[in-house]
Amino acid sequence: MLIELLIVLQVLIGLAFITLTIFTGSLVLALFSDAPFVVTNKSTLRGMLSQANIKPNDVIVDLGSGDGRLVLAAARQGRIATGFELSRSLFLISQIRKLISGTSNAHFKRQDFFTADLTHVDVVLAYLTTPAIKKLRPKLEQELPAGARVVSHGVPIPGWTPANHLASETNKKLDDVWLYIKE
Ligand SMILES: C[S@@+](CC[C@H](N)C(=O)[O-])C[C@H]1O[C@@H](n2cnc3c(N)ncnc32)[C@H](O)[C@@H]1O
């Protein structure tokens, strides 16, 4: 009986170790992706949402949704908000936050945002790097409907003319926000 208990305990410890390794490995990978994982702070999040001017019927996406904070906040203002995130652990954290907050119109997909369908999107939120947003630009140009708003945190979209530029409250250039309206 004791031996059986010890075996079960060993198996459980092994499983916990494997889960923890996958979880932390995925978090570390997110730090080295196209756009490393850094969260949007509260005041910038407020600034992004005010620039997005979300209406109750709007469909919103966050491209690289991290721990899900932008998606959950945007979902409270719009019809549906979806976050696309590569990292398994961040995806899991987002799902847990969704459950805790009870935000039923927030959705998370563990998916490369370059493969996301943007043809019915009203608002795009993004906190990416210059190379990532440059790579994303043709997709935004091809798929977004006219009038869609793109709110970019930290980097402007090269070659696009912003409808507005919101300087960071903390004077940190990295927290500036740019609003674009698709023509
Ligand atoms: C700077 S963080 C922004 C997180 C969140 N949007 C926020 O503002 O708090 C960028 C996120 O994009 C994710 N990411 C990078 N490349 C991606 C890709 N091709 N598809 C989906 N997610 C990606 C990273 O894992 C990271 O969580």
The ligand as a Gaussian input file, in Angstrom:
#p B3LYP/6-31G(d) Opt

LIG

0 1
 C        4.215000      43.536000     -26.050000
 S        3.195000      42.117000     -25.706000
 C        1.607000      42.892000     -25.621000
 C        0.644000      42.155000     -24.714000
 C       -0.744000      42.800000     -24.606000
 N       -1.308000      43.107000     -25.897000
 C       -0.681000      44.060000     -23.790000
 O       -0.719000      45.153000     -24.404000
 O       -0.588000      43.996000     -22.547000
 C        3.184000      41.292000     -27.307000
 C        2.577000      39.885000     -27.258000
 O        2.503000      39.398000     -28.596000
 C        2.721000      37.986000     -28.571000
 N        3.111000      37.626000     -29.933000
 C        4.265000      37.933000     -30.595000
 N        4.225000      37.493000     -31.868000
 C        3.000000      36.887000     -32.015000
 C        2.347000      36.253000     -33.127000
 N        2.947000      36.144000     -34.329000
 N        1.088000      35.775000     -32.942000
 C        0.470000      35.871000     -31.735000
 N        1.046000      36.459000     -30.642000
 C        2.291000      36.962000     -30.784000
 C        3.804000      37.805000     -27.516000
 O        3.818000      36.493000     -27.008000
 C        3.376000      38.857000     -26.472000
 O        2.544000      38.289000     -25.501000

